[in-house]
Amino acid sequence: MNGPVPVEVLKQHLIDPEICIRCNTCEETCPVDAITHDENNYVVRADTCNGCMACISPCPTGAIDNWRDVLKVDAYAVDDQLTWDELPVQDDALAGQGTIGEAAPGVAGGASADVPEPVIAGSDFVRGSVVPPWSAAKPYVNLYNHKAPVQATVVGNYRLTDASTESDIHHIVLDFGKQPFPVLEGQSIGIIPPGTSSDGRAHHARQYSIASPRDGERPGYNNLALTVKRVTKDHQEQAVGGVCSNYLCDLKKGDVVNVMGPFGSTFLMPNHADSHLLMICTGTGAAPMRAMTEYRRRRRLKGATGKLMLFFGARTQGELPYFGPLLNLPKDFIDTNLAFSRTPGQAKRYVQDAMRERAADVAALLRHDHTYIYVCGLKGMEDGVLQVLQTIAGDAGLDWQALWQRMKTEGRLHLETY
């Protein structure tokens, strides 16, 4: 007599649409292309996800770390997930029974023999660290969400880039009054623009890196700064108005903004005084570098002795945010190297070129166990920066592959590209 057909219960990986800020980190990180998205949501394909966990740590909000035990035959389809405004409730009758992946013959409990071990910090699936520096302060995350944002008042908004340039980048200061909003250098926030999208849904939050140190844009005040570029074209150079960037750039003093966050628990600066910071950025990727630099500047007379080296790229001098204040910083405080790719009459020069020119000094930092590397800017710069670091390390007699793995594991190589 045949026994009952076993019912397979799947632990399905889901992304919480209420917390997700659509930063694309999970899709970029997933090694098996299990994550996809549309204009509404980021979702996980149940038939592709193998539970490798590579996407979990890099997610700045924790939206990626959600699971539901479901009958395998009733797994939530991608098309359904794309319509969600919130996650479905767990069926109590199935809770705790799910396993990730296909049920493997002969494996007790239906656990999958094909499911790999969770990814560790040094995995090749992730190119940068997924752990913070050992001495970083403990961050607060997700204090405010889409359903319950905090309101901040605009106390400053001015253009950073030259008025003659097409690139319109603004420095925007938000004050939270008596509402707590603790942040650390390297964290980000979500801004919820007013209005609805073409399908009638409320706009999702957009993520912006914080450009001010933990004690405020103005020391001792409960405020912070953002570096925002007005989006007027898409990646195909077609005219388009960025919903949130245009909203922010047009704000006036006294306007009120809905804010989520803060987000981010790994892209943080070290707190020990002798740590060295090697910062590489382009455009608005300068925001977290400004925050770290300003915090270190304020603590300079309080024992912060580590070196700061910055490589900063833009199309032209007029399009480089914070150009004037940056050049006014003492030379013995920060070693600043600028690269411009569209200066009339001059050859294109990128941050990688500037790094090659300073190879000996970069190599000296790579040799030091207290050096922390931060890269922030357009996604296209990531490969070039890693390649030039490999070249510099190799020419200096360093084993780059071993060093790279060690820096990732120790929370000393942080990449935030978009």
C-alpha positions as CSV (number, residue, x, y, z in Angstrom):
1,M,0.0,0.0,0.0
2,N,1.4,3.4,-1.0
3,G,1.9,6.0,1.6
4,P,0.9,9.7,1.3
5,V,2.8,11.8,-1.2
6,P,5.1,14.1,0.8
7,V,4.2,17.8,0.7
8,E,7.1,20.0,0.0
9,V,7.4,23.3,2.0
10,L,9.7,26.0,0.6
11,K,11.3,28.7,2.6
12,Q,10.7,31.4,0.0
13,H,13.0,34.4,-0.1
14,L,11.0,37.7,-0.4
15,I,11.9,41.4,-0.3
16,D,9.8,43.8,1.9
17,P,8.4,46.5,-0.4
18,E,7.7,48.8,2.5
19,I,11.3,49.0,3.6
20,C,13.1,48.5,0.2
21,I,14.6,51.8,-1.1
22,R,15.2,50.3,-4.6
23,C,19.0,50.9,-4.5
24,N,19.7,47.9,-6.7
25,T,22.3,46.5,-4.4
26,C,20.7,43.1,-4.1
27,E,20.3,42.6,-7.9
28,E,23.9,43.7,-8.4
29,T,25.2,41.3,-5.7
30,C,23.1,38.2,-6.5
31,P,25.5,35.6,-8.2
32,V,22.7,33.6,-9.8
33,D,20.5,36.4,-11.1
34,A,17.6,35.4,-8.9
35,I,16.6,39.1,-8.3
36,T,14.7,41.3,-10.8
37,H,12.6,44.4,-10.6
38,D,10.2,46.7,-12.4
39,E,9.1,50.3,-11.7
40,N,7.3,49.1,-8.5
41,N,9.2,46.4,-6.7
42,Y,12.4,44.3,-6.4
43,V,11.5,40.6,-6.2
44,V,13.2,37.2,-5.9
45,R,12.6,34.3,-8.3
46,A,11.7,31.3,-6.2
47,D,12.9,28.8,-8.8
48,T,16.3,30.5,-9.1
49,C,17.3,31.5,-5.6
50,N,19.6,29.0,-3.9
51,G,19.8,30.6,-0.5
52,C,23.5,31.6,-0.9
53,M,22.9,34.7,1.3
54,A,25.2,36.9,-0.8
55,C,22.6,39.6,-1.0
56,I,21.8,39.8,2.8
57,S,24.7,41.8,4.3
58,P,25.1,44.4,1.5
59,C,21.4,45.5,1.8
60,P,21.4,48.9,3.6
61,T,17.9,48.5,5.0
62,G,17.4,44.8,5.8
63,A,14.4,44.7,3.4
64,I,16.2,41.7,1.7
65,D,16.1,39.5,4.8
66,N,12.5,38.2,4.7
67,W,11.2,34.6,4.3
68,R,7.9,32.9,4.2
69,D,7.3,29.1,4.5
70,V,4.9,28.2,1.7
71,L,3.8,25.1,-0.1
72,K,6.2,24.7,-3.0
73,V,3.4,24.4,-5.5
74,D,1.9,27.7,-4.1
75,A,5.2,29.7,-4.2
76,Y,4.6,33.4,-4.8
77,A,5.1,34.2,-8.5
78,V,7.3,37.1,-9.7
79,D,4.3,38.8,-11.3
80,D,2.4,38.7,-8.0
81,Q,5.3,40.0,-6.0
82,L,5.7,43.0,-8.4
83,T,2.2,44.2,-7.4
84,W,2.7,44.0,-3.6
85,D,2.6,47.0,-1.3
86,E,3.4,44.9,1.7
87,L,4.5,41.3,2.5
88,P,1.9,38.5,2.9
89,V,1.2,37.2,6.3
90,Q,2.9,33.9,7.3
91,D,0.6,30.8,7.3
92,D,1.0,29.6,10.9
93,A,0.3,26.0,9.8
94,L,3.4,26.0,7.6
95,A,5.7,28.2,9.9
96,G,9.0,26.6,10.6
97,Q,8.7,23.8,8.0
98,G,10.3,25.3,5.0
99,T,13.7,24.5,3.5
100,I,15.6,26.4,0.9
101,G,15.9,24.9,-2.6
102,E,14.8,21.6,-4.0
103,A,14.2,18.6,-1.7
104,A,17.2,16.3,-2.2
105,P,16.6,12.5,-2.3
106,G,17.8,10.8,0.9
107,V,18.3,14.0,2.8
108,A,16.4,14.0,6.1
109,G,13.8,16.8,6.5
110,G,14.0,17.7,2.8
111,A,17.1,19.8,3.2
112,S,18.8,20.5,-0.1
113,A,22.2,19.0,-0.8
114,D,22.7,21.6,-3.4
115,V,22.3,24.7,-1.2
116,P,25.7,26.2,-0.6
117,E,27.0,27.5,2.7
118,P,26.1,31.1,3.4
119,V,28.6,33.6,1.8
120,I,31.3,34.9,4.1
121,A,32.8,38.3,4.1
122,G,35.7,37.3,1.9
123,S,33.6,35.6,-0.8
124,D,34.2,36.3,-4.5
125,F,30.5,36.9,-4.8
126,V,30.9,40.3,-3.1
127,R,33.7,42.6,-4.2
128,G,33.8,44.8,-1.1
129,S,33.4,44.3,2.6
130,V,30.1,43.4,4.1
131,V,31.3,44.0,7.6
132,P,32.1,47.4,9.1
133,P,35.6,48.5,10.4
134,W,36.2,46.9,13.8
135,S,36.3,50.3,15.5
136,A,33.3,51.8,13.8
137,A,30.5,53.2,16.0
138,K,27.4,51.1,16.2
139,P,24.8,52.6,13.7
140,Y,21.1,53.1,14.2
141,V,19.1,51.8,11.2
142,N,15.5,51.9,10.1
143,L,14.2,54.2,12.8
144,Y,11.6,55.6,10.4
145,N,9.9,53.9,7.5
146,H,7.5,54.5,4.6
147,K,4.4,54.3,6.8
148,A,5.9,56.3,9.6
149,P,8.5,58.8,8.3
150,V,10.1,61.6,10.2
151,Q,9.7,65.2,9.0
152,A,12.7,67.4,8.5
153,T,12.8,71.1,7.7
154,V,14.9,72.6,5.0
155,V,17.3,75.1,6.5
156,G,19.6,75.5,3.5
157,N,19.8,74.7,-0.2
158,Y,22.4,76.1,-2.5
159,R,24.0,75.1,-5.8
160,L,27.5,73.7,-5.6
161,T,28.5,73.6,-9.2
162,D,29.2,76.5,-11.4
163,A,26.0,78.1,-12.9
164,S,27.6,77.9,-16.4
165,T,27.7,74.1,-16.3
166,E,25.0,71.6,-17.2
167,S,25.6,69.7,-14.0
168,D,23.3,71.1,-11.3
169,I,24.4,69.7,-7.9
170,H,23.0,71.1,-4.6
171,H,24.0,71.0,-1.0
172,I,20.8,70.6,1.0
173,V,20.6,70.9,4.8
174,L,17.7,69.2,6.7
175,D,17.0,69.9,10.4
176,F,15.1,67.3,12.5
177,G,14.3,69.6,15.4
178,K,13.6,67.6,18.5
179,Q,13.0,64.3,16.6
180,P,15.9,61.9,17.1
181,F,17.8,61.0,13.9
182,P,21.3,59.8,14.8
183,V,23.6,59.1,11.9
184,L,27.2,58.1,11.2
185,E,29.5,59.0,8.3
186,G,28.8,56.7,5.4
187,Q,25.1,56.1,6.2
188,S,22.3,57.2,3.9
189,I,18.6,58.3,4.2
190,G,15.5,57.9,2.1
191,I,13.6,60.8,0.9
192,I,9.9,60.3,0.0
193,P,8.9,62.7,-2.8
194,P,5.3,63.9,-2.7
195,G,2.7,62.8,-5.3
196,T,2.1,59.6,-7.1
197,S,3.5,57.7,-10.1
198,S,1.7,57.1,-13.4
199,D,-0.1,54.1,-11.9
200,G,-1.5,56.1,-9.0
201,R,0.9,54.6,-6.4
202,A,2.7,56.8,-3.9
203,H,6.3,57.4,-5.0
204,H,8.9,55.2,-3.4
205,A,11.7,56.7,-1.3
206,R,15.0,57.6,-3.0
207,Q,18.3,56.9,-1.3
208,Y,20.9,59.7,-0.7
209,S,24.2,59.5,1.1
210,I,24.8,61.8,4.1
211,A,27.4,64.5,3.4
212,S,27.9,65.7,7.0
213,P,29.5,64.2,10.1
214,R,27.6,62.6,13.0
215,D,27.5,65.8,15.1
216,G,25.6,67.7,12.4
217,E,26.3,69.9,9.4
218,R,26.4,72.6,12.0
219,P,28.2,71.1,15.0
220,G,25.9,70.4,17.9
221,Y,22.7,70.7,15.9
222,N,20.3,67.9,14.9
223,N,20.7,68.4,11.2
224,L,22.5,66.7,8.2
225,A,23.4,67.6,4.7
226,L,22.9,65.8,1.3
227,T,24.6,66.2,-2.0
228,V,22.0,66.0,-4.7
229,K,22.4,66.1,-8.5
230,R,19.4,67.2,-10.5
231,V,18.6,64.4,-13.0
232,T,17.6,65.7,-16.4
233,K,18.6,62.8,-18.6
234,D,18.5,59.0,-18.4
235,H,21.3,56.6,-19.2
236,Q,20.5,56.8,-22.9
237,E,20.8,60.6,-22.8
238,Q,17.1,61.0,-23.3
239,A,15.4,63.9,-21.5
240,V,13.8,62.9,-18.3
241,G,13.0,64.6,-15.0
242,G,14.2,62.8,-11.9
243,V,11.2,62.8,-9.6
244,C,13.0,63.1,-6.3
245,S,16.2,64.9,-7.4
246,N,14.2,67.8,-9.0
247,Y,11.9,67.9,-6.0
248,L,14.9,68.3,-3.6
249,C,16.8,70.7,-5.8
250,D,13.8,73.0,-5.9
251,L,13.1,73.0,-2.2
252,K,13.1,76.3,-0.4
253,K,14.1,77.2,3.2
254,G,11.3,76.3,5.5
255,D,9.9,73.4,3.3
256,V,9.2,70.2,5.1
257,V,10.4,66.8,3.8
258,N,9.4,63.2,4.7
259,V,12.5,61.1,5.6
260,M,13.1,57.4,6.1
261,G,16.1,55.7,7.7
262,P,18.8,56.0,8.5
263,F,20.3,53.2,6.4
264,G,23.7,51.4,6.3
265,S,25.7,49.3,8.7
266,T,28.9,48.5,6.9
267,F,30.1,51.6,4.8
268,L,31.3,53.3,8.0
269,M,34.5,55.1,9.0
270,P,36.8,53.6,11.6
271,N,37.0,55.4,15.0
272,H,40.6,54.5,16.0
273,A,42.8,57.6,15.7
274,D,45.7,56.0,13.7
275,S,43.5,54.7,10.9
276,H,44.2,55.9,7.3
277,L,41.5,56.6,4.8
278,L,42.0,56.2,1.1
279,M,38.9,57.7,-0.5
280,I,38.1,57.5,-4.2
281,C,35.0,59.1,-5.6
282,T,33.3,60.9,-8.5
283,G,30.5,63.5,-8.6
284,T,28.0,63.1,-5.8
285,G,29.9,60.1,-4.6
286,A,31.8,62.8,-2.7
287,A,29.0,62.9,0.0
288,P,30.3,60.2,2.4
289,M,33.9,61.3,1.8
290,R,33.0,64.9,2.8
291,A,31.3,63.5,5.9
292,M,34.3,61.4,6.9
293,T,36.8,64.2,6.1
294,E,34.8,66.8,8.1
295,Y,34.5,64.5,11.1
296,R,38.2,63.8,11.0
297,R,39.0,67.6,10.6
298,R,36.9,68.5,13.7
299,R,38.7,65.8,15.7
300,R,42.2,66.7,14.4
301,L,43.2,68.4,17.6
302,K,41.7,65.5,19.7
303,G,44.2,62.8,18.7
304,A,43.1,61.8,15.1
305,T,46.5,61.1,13.5
306,G,45.7,58.9,10.6
307,K,46.4,60.0,7.0
308,L,43.7,61.0,4.5
309,M,44.2,60.6,0.8
310,L,41.5,61.6,-1.7
311,F,41.1,60.9,-5.4
312,F,38.1,62.9,-6.7
313,G,36.9,63.0,-10.3
314,A,34.5,65.1,-12.3
315,R,34.0,66.2,-15.9
316,T,35.3,69.7,-15.3
317,Q,36.5,71.9,-12.4
318,G,33.1,73.7,-12.5
319,E,31.2,70.4,-12.1
320,L,33.2,69.2,-9.1
321,P,31.1,69.8,-5.9
322,Y,32.9,71.4,-2.9
323,F,35.8,72.4,-5.1
324,G,36.6,75.6,-3.3
325,P,36.3,74.3,0.3
326,L,38.2,71.2,-0.6
327,L,41.2,73.1,-1.9
328,N,41.2,75.3,1.3
329,L,41.8,72.2,3.5
330,P,45.4,72.1,4.9
331,K,47.8,70.1,2.8
332,D,49.2,68.4,5.8
333,F,45.7,67.2,6.8
334,I,44.5,65.7,3.5
335,D,46.3,64.7,0.3
336,T,43.9,65.7,-2.4
337,N,44.2,64.6,-6.0
338,L,41.7,65.8,-8.6
339,A,41.0,64.4,-12.1
340,F,38.9,66.1,-14.8
341,S,37.8,64.1,-17.9
342,R,36.3,66.9,-20.0
343,T,38.6,69.9,-19.6
344,P,38.8,71.7,-23.0
345,G,42.1,71.4,-24.7
346,Q,43.4,68.7,-22.3
347,A,43.5,64.9,-22.4
348,K,40.9,63.0,-20.5
349,R,42.0,62.2,-17.0
350,Y,40.2,59.9,-14.6
351,V,40.7,59.0,-10.9
352,Q,42.5,55.8,-12.0
353,D,45.1,58.0,-13.8
354,A,45.7,60.1,-10.8
355,M,46.1,57.0,-8.7
356,R,48.8,55.6,-11.1
357,E,50.6,58.9,-10.8
358,R,50.7,58.5,-7.0
359,A,51.4,54.8,-7.1
360,A,54.2,54.8,-4.5
361,D,52.0,56.6,-1.9
362,V,49.0,54.4,-2.6
363,A,51.2,51.3,-2.3
364,A,52.5,52.6,1.1
365,L,48.9,52.8,2.3
366,L,48.1,49.3,1.0
367,R,51.0,48.0,3.1
368,H,49.5,49.4,6.3
369,D,47.1,47.3,8.3
370,H,45.2,50.4,9.4
371,T,44.3,51.6,5.9
372,Y,40.6,51.6,5.0
373,I,39.5,52.1,1.3
374,Y,36.2,53.8,0.3
375,V,35.0,53.9,-3.3
376,C,31.8,55.8,-4.1
377,G,30.4,57.0,-7.5
378,L,29.1,55.7,-10.8
379,K,29.2,51.9,-11.2
380,G,31.5,52.2,-14.2
381,M,34.4,53.3,-12.0
382,E,34.5,50.2,-9.8
383,D,36.3,47.9,-12.3
384,G,38.9,50.6,-13.1
385,V,39.6,51.4,-9.5
386,L,40.1,47.7,-8.5
387,Q,42.3,47.1,-11.6
388,V,44.6,50.0,-10.8
389,L,44.8,48.9,-7.1
390,Q,45.8,45.4,-8.4
391,T,48.5,46.9,-10.6
392,I,49.9,49.2,-7.9
393,A,49.9,46.3,-5.4
394,G,51.6,44.0,-7.9
395,D,54.3,46.5,-8.8
396,A,55.0,47.0,-5.1
397,G,55.5,43.2,-4.6
398,L,52.1,42.7,-2.8
399,D,49.8,39.8,-3.4
400,W,46.7,41.7,-4.4
401,Q,44.4,38.7,-4.4
402,A,45.4,37.8,-0.8
403,L,45.3,41.4,0.3
404,W,41.9,42.0,-1.3
405,Q,40.4,39.0,0.5
406,R,41.9,40.1,3.8
407,M,40.7,43.7,3.4
408,K,37.2,42.5,2.6
409,T,37.1,40.2,5.6
410,E,38.5,42.9,7.9
411,G,36.0,45.5,6.8
412,R,38.7,47.6,5.1
413,L,37.5,47.8,1.5
414,H,34.1,49.4,1.0
415,L,32.4,49.9,-2.4
416,E,29.2,51.9,-2.9
417,T,28.6,52.4,-6.6
418,Y,25.4,53.1,-8.5
